[in-house]
Amino acid sequence: MRIWAGEPQTAKQRHHGCYGPEEEEDIEDAKKVASDLGIPFHVFDLKEEYKSEVIDYFCSEYLTGRTPNPCVRCNRRIKFGMLVEKVQESGIEFDYFATGHYARLEYDEKKQRYILKKASDLSKDQSYFLYSLSQEQLGHLVFPLGDYYKDEVRQMAFNYKLGTKDKPESQNFISGDYSFLLADQAKPGPVFDTQGNLVGQHKGIPYYTIGQRKGLGISAGEPLYVTAIDSEENRIIVGTKDQIYDSELTVNELNWVSIESLEQPVGAKAKIRYLHKEADAVITPLSGNKCHVQFQKPQMAITPGQAVVFYDGDIVIGGGTILI
């Protein structure tokens, strides 16, 4: 799919993001692989849809002091949503939609539900980014890489002499600085400590996230971290490391995968960001498609806007967006 709306990249960059000026190079690489394998190749233009569903959302979330996860939103609405719809509308017939995500998928006859599971290669597992997919979407998916390790996949590319056999891994969303999306809307403002003392100036709240330590430009006797973002007053609150730990959070925009709904409190492992270590927690249902998560131990930098995903072993129970 074509989603980049800017100018193409003139000089090659080693690492590519999903959204960036290197897109045309990636399209040409995919076209070459399709040619090598003798399969048809099609490109679908989703620039307008991507801007309205992902870029605009990404910017608005940052401007309200939240830290969004554009990959989760893109997967449900664009990659596994509008792209599939455009392929169907074009008249191309297909049985399944296969992607290179590192995840596994099974059908549970007893539950009559599709079950999303972690990849065999846990170091590359991407189930976290796929929790929001619906049962209908999962029913048409295939994850061929789910049972393989990355080095095995690379070796297969060498064996088949594919042109992408030496290609570096891509990075999520944008490779590098995303400030160009927000530069015109970011406004400088004050930085206060948790006692209400003015300790510095920030360059605009979109450039900060809960738990951030680097780039604050504040001299203090001990390291300071962003503990809160007040978008209404355009101010950043900073504090010590122990002040960015919390034991609970509230989740909205829930999507359940291995269960139809959450009817009573349940114990699970909860992951509050992609690189975060899973932690023991109790999930309690609330009204309005929300739930409360109580951790056994305090977690560092629980961030509104990020996804929290619940696991039972390697099975994805479901997940949602951290509200507070």
Backbone bond lengths (Angstrom), bond angles and torsions (degrees), N, CA, C in turn:
res aa  C-N    CA-C-N  psi(-1)  N-CA   C-N-CA  omega(-1)  CA-C   N-CA-C  phi
1 M - - - 1.461 - - 1.522 109.13 -
2 R 1.310 115.45 144.25 1.468 121.65 178.64 1.531 107.80 -100.42
3 I 1.349 116.62 119.43 1.465 120.83 -177.25 1.526 113.22 -125.59
4 W 1.340 117.80 -19.76 1.460 121.14 -177.61 1.520 110.59 -73.29
5 A 1.349 117.03 126.37 1.457 121.79 -175.66 1.526 113.04 -104.87
6 G 1.340 117.60 -0.15 1.456 121.08 -178.56 1.521 112.46 -95.38
7 E 1.327 115.31 -160.79 1.453 120.92 179.96 1.531 110.29 -79.76
8 P 1.339 117.48 148.79 1.467 120.30 177.08 1.527 111.52 -66.71
9 Q 1.313 115.70 160.82 1.464 121.55 178.79 1.527 109.36 -81.08
10 T 1.322 116.29 128.84 1.465 119.72 179.17 1.518 111.30 -86.14
11 A 1.332 117.08 -38.64 1.469 121.39 178.84 1.520 108.87 -105.77
12 K 1.310 117.09 136.42 1.456 121.24 -177.99 1.521 111.49 -68.43
13 Q 1.333 115.21 135.83 1.459 122.22 175.38 1.529 108.21 -106.47
14 R 1.327 116.22 145.13 1.468 119.31 -177.18 1.527 110.95 -66.49
15 H 1.333 117.19 -50.43 1.462 120.67 -177.61 1.529 110.30 -105.14
16 H 1.309 115.15 131.48 1.457 121.32 -179.65 1.526 110.20 -107.20
17 G 1.324 115.73 147.38 1.451 120.70 171.99 1.519 108.88 -100.73
18 C 1.337 116.67 169.44 1.463 119.37 176.55 1.523 110.76 -63.64
19 Y 1.342 115.90 -36.17 1.459 121.30 -177.84 1.526 108.12 -117.67
20 G 1.316 117.15 111.36 1.454 118.98 -178.37 1.512 112.02 177.81
21 P 1.316 116.64 170.92 1.468 121.88 -176.52 1.524 114.19 -70.17
22 E 1.342 117.75 -6.48 1.464 120.72 178.07 1.526 111.55 -84.60
23 E 1.331 117.06 3.43 1.460 121.10 -173.10 1.529 112.74 -56.82
24 E 1.337 117.49 -42.38 1.456 120.21 -176.78 1.530 111.44 -62.36
25 E 1.332 116.01 -36.02 1.465 120.06 176.42 1.530 110.52 -63.79
26 D 1.344 116.33 -41.58 1.462 120.28 178.75 1.526 111.42 -65.07
27 I 1.329 116.53 -38.66 1.469 120.76 178.21 1.522 110.49 -63.49
28 E 1.335 116.45 -42.62 1.464 120.30 178.71 1.531 111.35 -64.88
29 D 1.339 116.44 -37.93 1.463 120.03 177.10 1.524 110.81 -62.70
30 A 1.332 115.96 -44.64 1.469 120.52 179.60 1.526 110.86 -64.44
31 K 1.315 115.75 -38.90 1.471 120.75 178.71 1.523 110.77 -62.50
32 K 1.338 115.74 -40.21 1.468 120.08 -179.93 1.533 110.60 -66.55
33 V 1.338 117.01 -41.68 1.460 120.39 178.49 1.530 110.16 -62.81
34 A 1.325 116.64 -43.72 1.463 120.60 178.83 1.532 110.57 -59.95
35 S 1.324 116.08 -39.94 1.457 120.92 178.22 1.529 110.91 -64.90
36 D 1.346 116.10 -43.73 1.466 120.52 178.82 1.523 111.51 -60.56
37 L 1.337 116.45 -36.20 1.471 121.30 -177.46 1.523 112.81 -88.09
38 G 1.335 115.90 -10.34 1.452 119.31 179.30 1.509 113.89 73.17
39 I 1.333 117.24 37.86 1.466 120.55 178.85 1.530 109.82 -121.40
40 P 1.322 118.30 152.36 1.475 121.15 -179.43 1.520 111.38 -62.47
41 F 1.322 116.04 151.95 1.465 121.37 179.75 1.522 109.05 -130.63
42 H 1.342 116.03 131.78 1.463 121.79 -179.51 1.521 109.30 -135.20
43 V 1.316 116.40 145.68 1.464 121.63 175.07 1.523 108.14 -120.83
44 F 1.328 116.29 131.71 1.460 121.31 179.53 1.520 109.98 -115.37
45 D 1.331 115.55 131.21 1.462 121.55 -176.81 1.529 109.89 -83.60
46 L 1.349 115.30 116.84 1.462 121.08 179.52 1.522 110.85 -127.48
47 K 1.321 116.76 27.51 1.470 120.97 -177.09 1.528 111.72 -60.55
48 E 1.323 117.22 -47.50 1.469 120.06 -177.78 1.524 110.84 -66.21
49 E 1.309 116.26 -43.67 1.462 120.35 -179.47 1.528 111.24 -64.44
50 Y 1.332 115.71 -40.18 1.467 119.73 -179.70 1.520 110.95 -65.80
51 K 1.328 115.93 -39.78 1.466 118.52 178.96 1.517 111.34 -63.65
52 S 1.321 117.50 -46.66 1.464 120.20 -176.12 1.528 112.37 -71.59
53 E 1.321 117.43 -36.38 1.456 120.43 -174.52 1.527 114.24 -90.82
54 V 1.333 117.97 -28.64 1.460 120.56 -174.19 1.529 112.21 -116.31
55 I 1.334 117.43 -55.45 1.465 120.03 -175.84 1.529 111.32 -64.52
56 D 1.338 117.29 -48.50 1.463 119.90 -179.59 1.521 111.27 -62.69
57 Y 1.318 116.09 -39.88 1.471 120.96 176.13 1.526 110.60 -62.70
58 F 1.320 116.52 -46.95 1.465 122.45 179.94 1.532 110.69 -55.40
59 C 1.324 116.54 -47.91 1.466 120.87 -178.23 1.525 111.91 -67.79
60 S 1.326 117.27 -44.51 1.464 120.04 -177.27 1.517 111.44 -64.93
61 E 1.342 117.25 -37.08 1.452 120.62 178.33 1.522 111.26 -64.22
62 Y 1.323 117.21 -46.44 1.464 120.39 179.27 1.523 111.20 -62.86
63 L 1.323 116.68 -37.45 1.464 120.00 -178.46 1.523 112.52 -70.62
64 T 1.326 116.99 -17.98 1.468 120.03 176.60 1.527 111.33 -98.81
65 G 1.341 116.66 10.73 1.453 120.47 175.56 1.510 115.14 85.73
66 R 1.339 117.09 9.90 1.452 120.95 177.96 1.525 109.88 -102.42
67 T 1.328 117.03 160.39 1.460 121.50 179.88 1.525 108.49 -112.90
68 P 1.322 117.86 101.84 1.465 121.41 -173.13 1.519 113.25 -76.74
69 N 1.326 115.34 164.49 1.459 122.24 173.10 1.525 107.35 -119.55
70 P 1.328 117.70 90.28 1.464 120.60 -175.28 1.512 113.83 -64.86
71 C 1.345 118.39 -27.44 1.463 121.15 -178.44 1.526 111.21 -65.50
72 V 1.331 116.52 -40.66 1.466 120.59 178.65 1.524 110.16 -62.66
73 R 1.313 115.74 -45.00 1.467 120.21 -178.97 1.532 111.31 -66.92
74 C 1.336 116.39 -41.72 1.462 120.64 179.39 1.520 110.50 -61.74
75 N 1.327 117.05 -43.76 1.459 119.75 -177.48 1.520 112.02 -59.11
76 R 1.328 117.08 -47.66 1.471 119.28 -176.32 1.531 111.87 -73.17
77 R 1.321 116.72 -43.21 1.465 119.24 -170.82 1.530 114.47 -93.80
78 I 1.327 117.08 -32.14 1.459 119.48 -175.15 1.533 112.01 -106.99
79 K 1.313 117.33 -67.75 1.468 121.05 -171.05 1.526 112.02 -62.73
80 F 1.340 117.50 -45.65 1.460 120.71 -178.80 1.534 111.34 -101.99
81 G 1.332 115.99 7.04 1.451 121.16 -179.54 1.516 112.14 -117.90
82 M 1.330 116.26 -85.74 1.464 120.67 -174.19 1.521 113.57 -66.82
83 L 1.332 117.65 -31.82 1.459 119.27 177.31 1.529 110.33 -63.84
84 V 1.317 116.00 -46.17 1.466 120.38 179.18 1.532 110.30 -61.83
85 E 1.327 116.55 -40.95 1.464 120.94 178.81 1.528 111.14 -62.11
86 K 1.346 116.52 -41.49 1.471 119.69 -179.68 1.530 111.21 -66.71
87 V 1.331 116.36 -37.41 1.456 119.69 177.95 1.530 109.51 -63.74
88 Q 1.327 116.77 -44.23 1.464 120.86 179.14 1.522 111.44 -62.96
89 E 1.342 115.78 -42.16 1.462 120.18 -179.67 1.527 112.17 -65.96
90 S 1.336 116.64 -26.30 1.465 120.71 -178.55 1.522 112.27 -75.39
91 G 1.331 116.37 -12.81 1.455 119.66 179.85 1.512 114.10 95.84
92 I 1.329 117.49 -0.07 1.455 120.61 177.49 1.527 108.72 -74.10
93 E 1.316 116.60 125.20 1.466 120.57 179.93 1.530 110.07 -93.54
94 F 1.317 116.03 137.13 1.463 120.08 178.40 1.523 109.63 -153.03
95 D 1.319 115.46 156.56 1.463 121.26 178.47 1.517 111.50 -95.89
96 Y 1.333 115.55 -41.71 1.467 120.37 -177.09 1.521 110.94 -137.06
97 F 1.307 114.35 157.30 1.462 122.73 177.42 1.525 106.69 -110.76
98 A 1.330 117.16 111.58 1.464 122.04 -176.84 1.524 110.46 -102.80
99 T 1.319 116.40 136.41 1.468 120.43 178.05 1.526 109.18 -132.56
100 G 1.321 115.18 168.01 1.455 121.42 -178.61 1.506 115.06 -89.80
101 H 1.320 117.39 17.20 1.465 119.92 178.22 1.534 110.91 -66.41
102 Y 1.321 114.55 142.57 1.464 119.98 175.16 1.533 108.44 -87.77
103 A 1.320 115.01 93.27 1.466 123.12 179.20 1.520 107.31 -162.65
104 R 1.333 116.53 165.74 1.461 120.79 178.42 1.525 109.71 -125.34
105 L 1.324 115.56 154.43 1.455 120.95 -176.10 1.521 109.05 -137.86
106 E 1.338 116.32 132.83 1.456 121.94 177.44 1.526 109.38 -135.27
107 Y 1.317 115.81 160.62 1.463 120.18 174.82 1.518 108.90 -111.03
108 D 1.330 116.75 124.88 1.457 123.15 -179.90 1.530 108.28 -94.49
109 E 1.327 116.17 107.77 1.464 121.00 -177.67 1.527 111.89 -62.16
110 K 1.333 116.06 -38.40 1.460 120.12 -178.37 1.525 111.11 -65.51
111 K 1.316 116.26 -46.66 1.464 120.59 -179.88 1.526 112.45 -82.41
112 Q 1.345 114.75 -18.01 1.467 121.26 -173.65 1.526 110.32 54.51
113 R 1.324 114.14 48.12 1.461 121.38 178.73 1.527 109.89 -139.13
114 Y 1.328 114.87 150.31 1.457 120.35 172.64 1.524 107.56 -81.69
115 I 1.317 115.47 132.78 1.464 122.04 -175.77 1.524 109.50 -110.29
116 L 1.323 116.16 122.06 1.460 122.60 177.70 1.521 108.59 -91.10
117 K 1.330 116.24 130.63 1.460 120.54 -177.11 1.530 110.67 -129.15
118 K 1.322 114.80 159.63 1.456 120.66 176.32 1.528 110.08 -63.50
119 A 1.328 115.38 155.62 1.456 121.19 175.85 1.522 110.24 -71.82
120 S 1.322 116.17 159.37 1.462 120.42 174.47 1.524 110.54 -62.37
121 D 1.334 116.03 -38.64 1.461 121.68 177.06 1.529 107.98 -86.31
122 L 1.322 116.79 92.72 1.464 120.95 -175.10 1.521 112.46 -64.20
123 S 1.329 117.30 -24.35 1.467 119.67 179.07 1.524 111.95 -70.46
124 K 1.339 117.25 -16.71 1.463 121.92 179.54 1.527 112.58 -116.44
125 D 1.316 116.32 2.41 1.468 120.74 -174.96 1.529 112.04 -53.36
126 Q 1.342 116.18 131.33 1.472 122.12 -179.65 1.522 112.82 -120.00
127 S 1.330 117.14 16.67 1.462 119.52 -179.89 1.527 111.41 -59.90
128 Y 1.325 117.07 -29.13 1.472 121.78 178.80 1.529 111.01 -54.74
129 F 1.327 116.99 -39.19 1.463 121.24 -176.06 1.526 112.91 -82.47
130 L 1.330 117.04 -5.08 1.463 120.70 -174.03 1.519 114.06 -112.22
131 Y 1.335 117.03 1.83 1.471 120.48 -174.11 1.522 112.97 -61.24
132 S 1.327 118.54 -24.65 1.467 121.05 -173.82 1.523 113.67 -84.97
133 L 1.337 117.82 -1.64 1.462 119.99 -179.78 1.523 110.96 -70.10
134 S 1.318 115.09 141.92 1.466 120.73 -178.67 1.523 110.56 -79.98
135 Q 1.323 116.53 166.27 1.451 121.47 176.64 1.534 110.78 -60.74
136 E 1.317 116.61 -37.26 1.465 120.36 178.36 1.525 110.46 -63.49
137 Q 1.335 116.74 -43.32 1.459 120.18 179.08 1.520 111.31 -65.84
138 L 1.331 117.11 -44.21 1.456 120.92 -179.81 1.532 111.69 -62.83
139 G 1.308 116.20 -30.72 1.461 120.76 -177.89 1.510 114.32 -66.27
140 H 1.335 117.39 -16.73 1.471 120.88 -179.12 1.522 112.15 -112.28
141 L 1.332 116.32 15.20 1.464 119.81 -173.52 1.520 113.38 -106.56
142 V 1.333 114.64 152.57 1.457 122.79 171.21 1.530 106.94 -137.00
143 F 1.333 116.55 131.84 1.465 121.82 175.89 1.533 108.51 -114.48
144 P 1.323 118.64 85.19 1.464 121.37 -174.43 1.527 114.43 -61.98
145 L 1.326 118.63 -22.85 1.463 120.50 -176.37 1.525 113.40 -89.61
146 G 1.318 117.28 -4.76 1.458 121.04 -172.16 1.510 116.02 -57.63
147 D 1.343 117.57 -30.87 1.460 120.95 -178.06 1.528 113.06 -96.80
148 Y 1.341 116.26 2.57 1.467 119.90 -176.87 1.518 111.75 -109.20
149 Y 1.326 114.47 158.46 1.457 121.06 171.95 1.525 108.45 -95.38
150 K 1.324 115.52 155.39 1.458 120.26 -174.78 1.526 112.48 -55.80
151 D 1.327 117.13 -41.88 1.460 119.01 -178.17 1.532 111.30 -67.37
152 E 1.328 117.17 -28.77 1.465 120.43 176.10 1.522 110.96 -68.98
153 V 1.338 115.90 -39.72 1.460 120.92 178.92 1.528 110.06 -65.89
154 R 1.325 116.00 -42.20 1.467 120.60 178.03 1.528 110.44 -61.72
155 Q 1.319 116.06 -40.19 1.466 120.06 179.64 1.526 110.69 -64.91
156 M 1.338 117.71 -38.69 1.456 120.63 177.29 1.525 110.95 -61.51
157 A 1.338 116.04 -39.69 1.464 120.15 178.43 1.529 110.31 -62.55
158 F 1.340 117.02 -38.36 1.466 121.26 176.20 1.530 110.48 -66.21
159 N 1.336 116.13 -43.54 1.456 120.10 -178.24 1.523 112.36 -61.97
160 Y 1.328 115.82 -37.02 1.464 120.30 179.65 1.527 112.75 -88.95
161 K 1.353 114.87 1.45 1.467 121.28 177.71 1.531 111.84 56.28
162 L 1.331 115.96 41.49 1.459 120.95 179.10 1.521 110.33 -75.44
163 G 1.312 115.88 145.55 1.464 120.52 -178.38 1.513 113.93 -64.83
164 T 1.328 117.22 -17.40 1.471 121.33 -178.44 1.524 112.32 -97.42
165 K 1.329 117.36 11.56 1.468 120.38 -174.74 1.523 112.85 -61.70
166 D 1.339 117.58 -27.29 1.466 120.88 179.83 1.528 112.59 -105.13
167 K 1.309 116.92 5.23 1.470 120.32 -174.47 1.524 111.09 -69.14
168 P 1.342 117.88 130.93 1.469 120.54 177.90 1.523 110.77 -63.19
169 E 1.316 116.11 158.27 1.461 120.82 177.84 1.514 110.58 -66.29
170 S 1.318 115.58 145.81 1.461 119.94 175.17 1.522 109.24 -80.04
171 Q 1.331 114.49 163.08 1.454 120.03 177.37 1.514 109.00 -110.84
172 N 1.344 116.90 156.68 1.457 120.38 -177.87 1.514 112.28 -67.63
173 F 1.307 116.77 140.85 1.449 126.24 175.27 1.520 112.21 56.03
174 I 1.339 118.76 -98.06 1.462 122.00 -175.91 1.521 109.64 -112.88
175 S 1.317 115.75 132.94 1.460 120.26 176.01 1.523 108.15 -84.82
176 G 1.342 116.41 107.75 1.460 119.45 179.79 1.520 112.72 103.17
177 D 1.321 115.75 -147.24 1.453 123.19 -172.14 1.531 111.53 -81.09
178 Y 1.333 116.86 128.29 1.461 120.91 178.70 1.527 112.50 -97.15
179 S 1.346 117.47 8.27 1.469 121.32 -172.89 1.524 112.84 -62.22
180 F 1.341 117.34 -23.68 1.472 119.09 -179.01 1.522 111.36 -63.04
181 L 1.324 117.60 -21.65 1.461 120.40 178.58 1.529 112.32 -77.73
182 L 1.330 116.40 -19.92 1.467 120.67 -170.82 1.522 113.90 -122.77
183 A 1.328 117.06 -4.94 1.465 120.95 -171.66 1.522 113.28 -55.80
184 D 1.326 117.69 -38.09 1.468 120.76 -176.76 1.523 113.01 -76.48
185 Q 1.325 117.31 -12.77 1.461 120.16 -174.69 1.525 113.61 -112.23
186 A 1.321 117.02 -10.94 1.467 120.90 -178.19 1.528 110.81 -80.08
187 K 1.325 116.64 130.92 1.461 121.80 179.71 1.533 109.93 -120.71
188 P 1.342 116.92 130.66 1.472 119.98 178.22 1.528 110.83 -61.47
189 G 1.325 115.28 156.38 1.460 119.44 179.85 1.516 110.83 -165.17
190 P 1.328 117.09 -176.09 1.466 121.21 -175.47 1.529 113.80 -83.28
191 V 1.330 114.34 155.08 1.455 121.97 172.96 1.527 107.48 -118.47
192 F 1.329 116.55 125.71 1.461 122.13 179.05 1.513 109.84 -115.65
193 D 1.348 115.67 153.93 1.459 118.15 170.61 1.521 108.39 -87.84
194 T 1.311 116.95 177.42 1.464 120.65 -175.24 1.518 113.33 -69.52
195 Q 1.346 117.39 -10.62 1.471 121.33 175.29 1.522 111.97 -93.49
196 G 1.341 116.12 0.64 1.458 120.18 178.53 1.514 115.00 89.64
197 N 1.328 118.09 10.30 1.460 121.40 178.87 1.522 110.90 -85.25
198 L 1.313 116.92 135.96 1.461 121.94 176.05 1.529 108.69 -72.28
199 V 1.335 117.08 120.83 1.466 119.98 -175.38 1.528 113.12 -122.34
200 G 1.322 117.48 -3.05 1.461 118.48 179.33 1.517 112.44 171.63
201 Q 1.329 114.94 -169.75 1.458 122.38 179.12 1.529 109.01 -127.92
202 H 1.320 115.73 142.68 1.467 119.81 175.87 1.521 109.42 -106.78
203 K 1.321 116.42 162.63 1.469 120.91 -176.19 1.531 112.91 -95.31
204 G 1.320 116.85 3.00 1.460 121.09 -179.29 1.512 109.69 137.97
205 I 1.331 117.71 130.27 1.465 120.19 -172.68 1.536 114.59 -61.10
206 P 1.353 120.41 -23.71 1.464 117.75 178.07 1.528 113.93 -63.78
207 Y 1.317 116.78 -15.32 1.462 120.08 -177.31 1.532 112.78 -90.38
208 Y 1.337 116.48 6.26 1.467 119.34 -174.74 1.518 111.22 -129.38
209 T 1.334 114.85 153.81 1.452 120.64 177.24 1.527 108.85 -143.15
210 I 1.312 116.85 157.68 1.464 121.21 -179.67 1.528 109.96 -58.75
211 G 1.329 115.81 133.40 1.456 120.81 179.52 1.507 114.54 90.60
212 Q 1.331 117.71 -6.68 1.467 120.97 -178.38 1.525 111.07 -66.43
213 R 1.332 116.28 136.13 1.456 121.67 178.25 1.524 111.63 -116.63
214 K 1.323 116.96 -41.01 1.454 120.96 -177.65 1.527 111.71 -76.87
215 G 1.314 115.40 149.73 1.457 120.25 173.96 1.513 115.52 79.89
216 L 1.340 117.90 12.49 1.463 120.12 -179.86 1.530 111.94 -81.01
217 G 1.323 117.21 -26.48 1.461 120.81 178.63 1.516 113.49 65.59
218 I 1.337 116.35 33.88 1.474 120.99 -178.19 1.524 109.22 -120.92
219 S 1.322 115.88 128.53 1.461 120.52 176.69 1.528 108.93 -91.30
220 A 1.328 115.49 126.30 1.466 119.92 -179.90 1.521 108.76 -149.28
221 G 1.317 115.34 167.07 1.457 120.46 -178.64 1.505 113.42 -71.33
222 E 1.323 118.02 -17.45 1.461 123.22 178.31 1.522 108.72 -144.96
223 P 1.328 117.76 159.63 1.466 120.16 -179.21 1.526 111.55 -59.15
224 L 1.335 115.54 139.21 1.459 121.27 177.90 1.523 109.89 -114.47
225 Y 1.324 114.44 148.77 1.460 121.20 -177.75 1.532 108.77 -129.52
226 V 1.324 116.15 154.15 1.463 120.09 174.29 1.520 108.07 -72.11
227 T 1.351 115.47 120.05 1.466 120.05 179.59 1.524 112.46 -103.55
228 A 1.331 117.11 -22.69 1.473 120.93 -179.95 1.517 109.52 -158.61
229 I 1.343 115.29 152.69 1.465 122.03 176.71 1.522 107.87 -127.18
230 D 1.326 116.14 118.38 1.468 122.72 -178.89 1.525 108.17 -105.01
231 S 1.322 116.04 94.77 1.460 120.07 -176.09 1.532 112.33 -70.49
232 E 1.331 117.38 -32.77 1.467 119.95 -178.77 1.523 111.56 -64.77
233 E 1.325 116.40 -38.64 1.465 120.97 179.22 1.533 111.55 -97.54
234 N 1.329 116.38 1.30 1.463 122.22 179.96 1.529 111.69 53.15
235 R 1.313 116.10 50.24 1.453 120.12 -179.10 1.522 111.50 -134.73
236 I 1.317 114.85 153.56 1.460 123.39 178.53 1.523 108.14 -112.06
237 I 1.349 116.00 138.74 1.465 121.29 176.30 1.527 107.90 -110.51
238 V 1.329 116.21 132.31 1.464 120.18 178.96 1.526 110.33 -121.70
239 G 1.322 115.20 154.59 1.459 120.49 179.45 1.516 110.45 -157.61
240 T 1.299 115.81 -171.96 1.463 121.37 -179.12 1.525 110.58 -80.68
241 K 1.324 116.25 169.63 1.458 121.14 -175.25 1.524 112.03 -60.02
242 D 1.319 117.30 -39.61 1.459 119.30 -178.84 1.525 112.48 -66.29
243 Q 1.345 117.20 -15.94 1.461 120.76 -179.54 1.531 113.29 -87.05
244 I 1.337 117.38 -2.06 1.467 118.67 177.67 1.534 111.32 -105.22
245 Y 1.327 116.18 13.79 1.462 120.60 176.13 1.525 110.01 -100.18
246 D 1.330 115.68 141.80 1.462 120.60 176.42 1.527 108.63 -148.42
247 S 1.329 115.24 158.34 1.467 120.20 -175.43 1.521 113.81 -108.34
248 E 1.323 118.13 -1.81 1.458 118.97 -177.73 1.520 111.15 -148.39
249 L 1.323 114.70 162.36 1.460 121.29 176.66 1.520 108.96 -157.15
250 T 1.317 115.06 163.39 1.457 121.99 175.26 1.519 108.32 -115.42
251 V 1.321 116.00 139.38 1.463 122.08 -175.92 1.528 109.89 -120.41
252 N 1.338 115.78 140.12 1.467 119.92 171.88 1.530 109.07 -127.56
253 E 1.321 117.06 -175.12 1.464 122.89 -179.08 1.532 111.06 51.83
254 L 1.311 115.63 46.51 1.460 121.25 -175.74 1.525 112.66 -72.49
255 N 1.314 115.16 145.72 1.464 121.97 171.41 1.520 107.84 -137.03
256 W 1.334 115.66 120.76 1.463 120.16 -179.36 1.516 109.67 -97.88
257 V 1.327 116.37 139.35 1.459 121.94 -176.43 1.522 111.44 -110.80
258 S 1.326 117.39 -59.87 1.467 120.53 -176.77 1.528 112.72 -81.53
259 I 1.332 116.65 -12.88 1.468 121.57 177.18 1.527 108.50 -129.25
260 E 1.326 115.16 157.89 1.466 118.97 179.83 1.518 111.01 -76.53
261 S 1.334 115.94 -38.35 1.462 120.93 178.78 1.525 108.47 -162.46
262 L 1.322 115.79 165.00 1.457 121.23 177.82 1.523 108.30 -101.36
263 E 1.338 115.79 114.92 1.456 120.56 -175.05 1.526 112.77 -101.81
264 Q 1.332 117.68 -22.76 1.458 121.62 -178.06 1.524 108.92 -150.89
265 P 1.350 117.41 163.44 1.469 119.90 -179.28 1.523 111.86 -56.53
266 V 1.333 115.52 142.02 1.452 120.66 -179.70 1.523 109.70 -142.99
267 G 1.309 116.72 143.97 1.452 121.49 176.02 1.519 110.57 -83.62
268 A 1.317 116.97 142.97 1.461 121.30 -178.62 1.519 109.37 -161.16
269 K 1.318 115.22 172.76 1.454 121.56 169.04 1.528 107.04 -94.87
270 A 1.320 116.56 134.82 1.463 120.54 -179.07 1.521 110.06 -120.80
271 K 1.325 115.34 136.55 1.464 122.03 -178.78 1.521 107.89 -119.79
272 I 1.353 118.11 115.64 1.467 121.38 -171.45 1.530 113.68 -92.33
273 R 1.314 117.77 -4.48 1.464 122.53 170.33 1.520 107.11 -163.63
274 Y 1.330 115.73 165.25 1.468 119.73 -171.77 1.528 112.83 -57.13
275 L 1.319 117.73 -44.30 1.456 120.96 -177.21 1.525 113.29 -92.65
276 H 1.322 116.68 8.73 1.457 121.39 -179.92 1.528 110.06 -82.20
277 K 1.309 116.38 142.87 1.459 120.77 176.37 1.526 109.35 -75.94
278 E 1.321 116.63 134.78 1.465 120.59 178.83 1.520 110.50 -58.05
279 A 1.333 115.63 146.67 1.460 120.32 -178.75 1.524 109.89 -135.06
280 D 1.329 116.14 147.32 1.463 121.47 178.38 1.527 110.50 -66.27
281 A 1.325 115.12 135.28 1.458 119.81 -178.24 1.524 110.16 -153.97
282 V 1.325 115.01 163.17 1.464 122.09 172.27 1.524 107.44 -114.39
283 I 1.331 116.11 126.46 1.463 122.08 -179.20 1.520 108.37 -103.16
284 T 1.330 116.22 124.87 1.464 121.48 -178.21 1.524 109.70 -119.43
285 P 1.330 118.39 126.99 1.466 120.22 -178.64 1.525 112.42 -68.46
286 L 1.332 115.05 143.94 1.455 122.96 174.42 1.527 108.13 -125.50
287 S 1.302 116.91 168.46 1.465 120.17 178.38 1.529 109.93 -73.40
288 G 1.334 115.78 162.03 1.461 120.32 175.25 1.515 114.52 72.85
289 N 1.349 117.31 35.36 1.463 122.30 179.54 1.526 111.74 55.37
290 K 1.325 115.53 45.40 1.455 122.37 177.89 1.524 109.68 -128.39
291 C 1.316 116.46 164.57 1.447 120.40 172.70 1.523 109.53 -149.34
292 H 1.318 115.08 160.56 1.469 121.68 178.06 1.519 107.68 -108.10
293 V 1.325 116.31 137.57 1.459 121.76 179.57 1.521 108.93 -118.58
294 Q 1.315 115.96 121.86 1.461 122.25 178.16 1.527 108.59 -113.27
295 F 1.312 116.58 116.39 1.464 121.29 -179.66 1.528 110.80 -85.82
296 Q 1.325 115.21 149.40 1.464 119.54 175.60 1.531 110.43 -68.99
297 K 1.333 115.52 -35.90 1.459 120.90 178.96 1.527 109.46 -127.10
298 P 1.331 118.57 146.97 1.471 121.44 179.51 1.527 111.41 -57.26
299 Q 1.323 115.29 142.55 1.458 122.34 -179.95 1.524 110.88 -111.45
300 M 1.319 115.64 146.72 1.460 121.07 -176.57 1.531 111.78 -85.28
301 A 1.313 114.85 129.59 1.478 122.85 171.31 1.522 113.84 57.17
302 I 1.337 116.53 58.44 1.463 120.38 170.78 1.526 107.29 -67.74
303 T 1.342 116.39 122.53 1.464 121.13 -166.77 1.519 112.64 -118.36
304 P 1.335 118.59 114.07 1.468 121.03 175.63 1.523 111.29 -56.32
305 G 1.337 115.35 136.03 1.461 120.86 -179.47 1.509 112.95 102.01
306 Q 1.332 116.73 -26.72 1.456 120.17 178.76 1.533 110.69 -78.19
307 A 1.318 115.97 162.58 1.456 120.59 178.43 1.524 110.21 -87.27
308 V 1.317 115.85 142.68 1.465 121.23 168.69 1.527 106.05 -117.86
309 V 1.326 115.94 130.14 1.460 121.15 -176.34 1.515 108.91 -120.75
310 F 1.342 115.89 137.44 1.463 122.40 -175.94 1.530 110.38 -105.59
311 Y 1.326 115.65 135.50 1.461 121.59 -177.49 1.525 111.95 -125.73
312 D 1.319 114.70 147.48 1.459 123.35 167.64 1.520 105.51 -120.73
313 G 1.327 116.45 94.33 1.453 119.37 -171.32 1.516 109.54 67.63
314 D 1.340 116.11 -122.49 1.463 118.72 178.06 1.525 112.51 -98.81
315 I 1.326 116.92 7.69 1.464 121.64 179.98 1.530 111.15 -94.18
316 V 1.329 116.20 132.38 1.461 121.25 175.76 1.524 108.61 -81.41
317 I 1.329 115.87 114.76 1.463 120.66 177.40 1.528 109.36 -74.43
318 G 1.327 115.23 -43.06 1.458 121.63 -177.92 1.510 109.21 162.93
319 G 1.310 115.90 -163.79 1.455 119.66 179.58 1.513 111.49 -179.15
320 G 1.318 115.54 -176.96 1.453 120.65 -179.84 1.517 110.27 -170.07
321 T 1.325 114.52 -167.43 1.457 121.58 -178.16 1.523 109.65 -104.68
322 I 1.331 116.17 131.80 1.464 120.50 179.61 1.531 108.90 -67.47
323 L 1.324 114.86 119.99 1.465 120.77 -179.44 1.520 111.07 -88.22
324 I 1.316 116.67 -45.57 1.457 121.74 179.53 1.531 108.48 -161.21
